[in-house]
Amino acid sequence: MSTSPRLSTSSLSPSYAIAAPRHDWTIKEVNGLFDMPFNDLMFQAQIVHRKHFDPNQVQVSTLLSIKTGACPEDCKYCPQSARYDTGLEKERLLEIDKVIQRAKEAKAAGSTRFCMGAAWRNPKDRDMPYVTDMVKEVKKLGLETCMTLGMLTTEQAVALKQA
């Protein structure tokens, strides 16, 4: 049995659901969240979610691999690692035109967010102009963008934010 106090719906004040995001959580409070029964935690999450979003709307997103395979990392679960023969065909960084075409198809299919992922530990600086151009061009289509690129330098993160 855990010694951490449980947070129950009765212990959370009504202001909890409408408060601004917190950045001052104590270890005891975080442990209390982990100790909550799952359905109670989901209920609290729904209260916060409904306060800020239409509870019956789902965002449709599309994910595109913009660089497939040959990743130097050894994430044992991932078929993109260069360390294993998984039958996955390796592809270099996609051309921007191909990415834009796929983004247009995603938008036509109802997506409002277009996510791009690359199998690498971290992007090389030489790849960043292509990646930031992809973001800019996808945004011109009226789609939100997101990316999974591995580890970024501060400069790379700033370039993506500006894009």
KOLPAMAR-761331 format. One record per residue (C-alpha): residue number from 1; residue in one letter; y negated, z negated, x. Coordinates in pm, whole numbers, plus 50000, padded with zeros to 5 digits. Each point is the difference from the previous one (the first is absolute). Last residue first. Layout:
N
{node NUM, a, {Y, Z, X}}
...
END
This chain:
163
{node 163, a, {47165, 53923, 50923}}
{node 162, q, {49784, 49708, 50110}}
{node 161, k, {50288, 49758, 49944}}
{node 160, l, {50233, 50228, 50193}}
{node 159, a, {49760, 50017, 50296}}
{node 158, v, {49955, 49620, 49990}}
{node 157, a, {50376, 49948, 50009}}
{node 156, q, {50032, 50240, 50293}}
{node 155, e, {49725, 49820, 50192}}
{node 154, t, {50160, 49660, 49939}}
{node 153, t, {50328, 50133, 50132}}
{node 152, l, {50268, 50074, 49747}}
{node 151, m, {50361, 49889, 49969}}
{node 150, g, {50230, 50204, 49781}}
{node 149, l, {49861, 50289, 49802}}
{node 148, t, {50046, 49914, 49636}}
{node 147, m, {49724, 50166, 49807}}
{node 146, c, {49811, 49966, 49675}}
{node 145, t, {49786, 50240, 49807}}
{node 144, e, {49830, 50003, 49662}}
{node 143, l, {49989, 50346, 49847}}
{node 142, g, {49691, 50192, 49891}}
{node 141, l, {50095, 50322, 50178}}
{node 140, k, {49730, 49931, 50259}}
{node 139, k, {50191, 49679, 50078}}
{node 138, v, {50298, 50210, 50112}}
{node 137, e, {49774, 50199, 50233}}
{node 136, k, {49843, 49692, 50158}}
{node 135, v, {50334, 49825, 50048}}
{node 134, m, {50160, 50306, 50157}}
{node 133, d, {49696, 50043, 50226}}
{node 132, t, {50049, 49639, 50115}}
{node 131, v, {50361, 50076, 50090}}
{node 130, y, {49917, 50321, 50182}}
{node 129, p, {49719, 49834, 50200}}
{node 128, m, {50235, 49705, 50071}}
{node 127, d, {50282, 50195, 50163}}
{node 126, r, {49841, 50021, 50347}}
{node 125, d, {49944, 49622, 49989}}
{node 124, k, {50375, 49954, 49975}}
{node 123, p, {50128, 49840, 49684}}
{node 122, n, {50201, 49678, 50023}}
{node 121, r, {50368, 49919, 49985}}
{node 120, w, {50070, 50336, 49846}}
{node 119, a, {50150, 50132, 49680}}
{node 118, a, {49694, 50102, 49800}}
{node 117, g, {49917, 49912, 49642}}
{node 116, m, {49753, 50152, 49757}}
{node 115, c, {49916, 49855, 49660}}
{node 114, f, {49830, 50195, 49724}}
{node 113, r, {49858, 49797, 49714}}
{node 112, t, {49904, 50130, 49655}}
{node 111, s, {50331, 50171, 49934}}
{node 110, g, {50039, 50195, 49677}}
{node 109, a, {50222, 50295, 50094}}
{node 108, a, {49695, 50221, 50065}}
{node 107, k, {49873, 49731, 50239}}
{node 106, a, {50330, 50000, 50188}}
{node 105, e, {50001, 50380, 50023}}
{node 104, k, {49645, 49993, 50138}}
{node 103, a, {50104, 49736, 50253}}
{node 102, r, {50297, 50215, 50105}}
{node 101, q, {49766, 50296, 50059}}
{node 100, i, {49760, 49776, 50193}}
{node 99, v, {50280, 49878, 50226}}
{node 98, k, {50119, 50354, 50064}}
{node 97, d, {49646, 50114, 50088}}
{node 96, i, {49956, 49701, 50233}}
{node 95, e, {50298, 50102, 50210}}
{node 94, l, {50276, 49746, 50007}}
{node 93, l, {50047, 49775, 50303}}
{node 92, r, {50325, 50106, 50163}}
{node 91, e, {50320, 50005, 49801}}
{node 90, k, {50336, 49851, 50093}}
{node 89, e, {50293, 50077, 49776}}
{node 88, l, {50185, 49691, 49882}}
{node 87, g, {50369, 50022, 50073}}
{node 86, t, {50015, 49629, 50068}}
{node 85, d, {50050, 50018, 50375}}
{node 84, y, {49852, 49672, 50112}}
{node 83, r, {49758, 49892, 50274}}
{node 82, a, {49723, 50243, 49898}}
{node 81, s, {49928, 49770, 49706}}
{node 80, q, {49913, 50176, 49673}}
{node 79, p, {50319, 49882, 49827}}
{node 78, c, {49851, 49651, 49965}}
{node 77, y, {50204, 49685, 49944}}
{node 76, k, {50043, 49913, 50368}}
{node 75, c, {49627, 50020, 50068}}
{node 74, d, {50042, 50123, 50356}}
{node 73, e, {49660, 50149, 50078}}
{node 72, p, {49964, 50326, 50194}}
{node 71, c, {49954, 50206, 49680}}
{node 70, a, {50167, 50340, 50037}}
{node 69, g, {50005, 50063, 49624}}
{node 68, t, {49749, 50142, 49753}}
{node 67, k, {49627, 50049, 50036}}
{node 66, i, {49786, 50053, 49687}}
{node 65, s, {50254, 49828, 49776}}
{node 64, l, {49849, 50030, 49655}}
{node 63, l, {49975, 49722, 49744}}
{node 62, t, {49874, 50064, 49647}}
{node 61, s, {49833, 49739, 49783}}
{node 60, v, {49983, 49946, 49626}}
{node 59, q, {49791, 49699, 49906}}
{node 58, v, {50145, 49809, 49708}}
{node 57, q, {49791, 49893, 49704}}
{node 56, n, {50130, 49743, 49754}}
{node 55, p, {49840, 49690, 50149}}
{node 54, d, {49658, 50167, 50030}}
{node 53, f, {49869, 49837, 50317}}
{node 52, h, {49787, 49707, 50120}}
{node 51, k, {50081, 49704, 49776}}
{node 50, r, {50336, 50152, 49916}}
{node 49, h, {50102, 49984, 50367}}
{node 48, v, {49899, 49636, 50040}}
{node 47, i, {50194, 49894, 49691}}
{node 46, q, {50290, 50225, 50100}}
{node 45, a, {50022, 49833, 50342}}
{node 44, q, {50017, 49660, 49829}}
{node 43, f, {50285, 50123, 49780}}
{node 42, m, {50182, 50147, 50300}}
{node 41, l, {49977, 49664, 50178}}
{node 40, d, {50134, 49825, 49691}}
{node 39, n, {50286, 50253, 49982}}
{node 38, f, {50088, 49940, 50365}}
{node 37, p, {50018, 49622, 49973}}
{node 36, m, {49729, 49866, 50226}}
{node 35, d, {50103, 49883, 50347}}
{node 34, f, {49843, 50292, 50184}}
{node 33, l, {49672, 49940, 49815}}
{node 32, g, {50012, 49629, 50085}}
{node 31, n, {50061, 50090, 50364}}
{node 30, v, {49674, 50194, 49990}}
{node 29, e, {49819, 49702, 49846}}
{node 28, k, {50141, 49756, 50258}}
{node 27, i, {49913, 50234, 50287}}
{node 26, t, {49642, 50003, 49874}}
{node 25, w, {49838, 50312, 49862}}
{node 24, d, {49641, 50066, 50108}}
{node 23, h, {49976, 50378, 49963}}
{node 22, r, {49975, 50010, 49624}}
{node 21, p, {49944, 50306, 49785}}
{node 20, a, {49727, 49939, 49744}}
{node 19, a, {50091, 49765, 49718}}
{node 18, i, {50097, 50128, 49655}}
{node 17, a, {50363, 49895, 49985}}
{node 16, y, {49951, 49675, 50188}}
{node 15, s, {49705, 49908, 49776}}
{node 14, p, {50248, 49918, 49723}}
{node 13, s, {50129, 49716, 50218}}
{node 12, l, {50344, 50022, 50145}}
{node 11, s, {50205, 49683, 49967}}
{node 10, s, {50119, 50083, 49646}}
{node 9, t, {50132, 50340, 50107}}
{node 8, s, {50203, 49826, 50263}}
{node 7, l, {49940, 49965, 50369}}
{node 6, r, {50287, 49813, 50153}}
{node 5, p, {49938, 49741, 50268}}
{node 4, s, {50176, 50054, 50331}}
{node 3, t, {50288, 49762, 50067}}
{node 2, s, {50255, 50268, 49934}}
{node 1, m, {50343, 49909, 49870}}
END
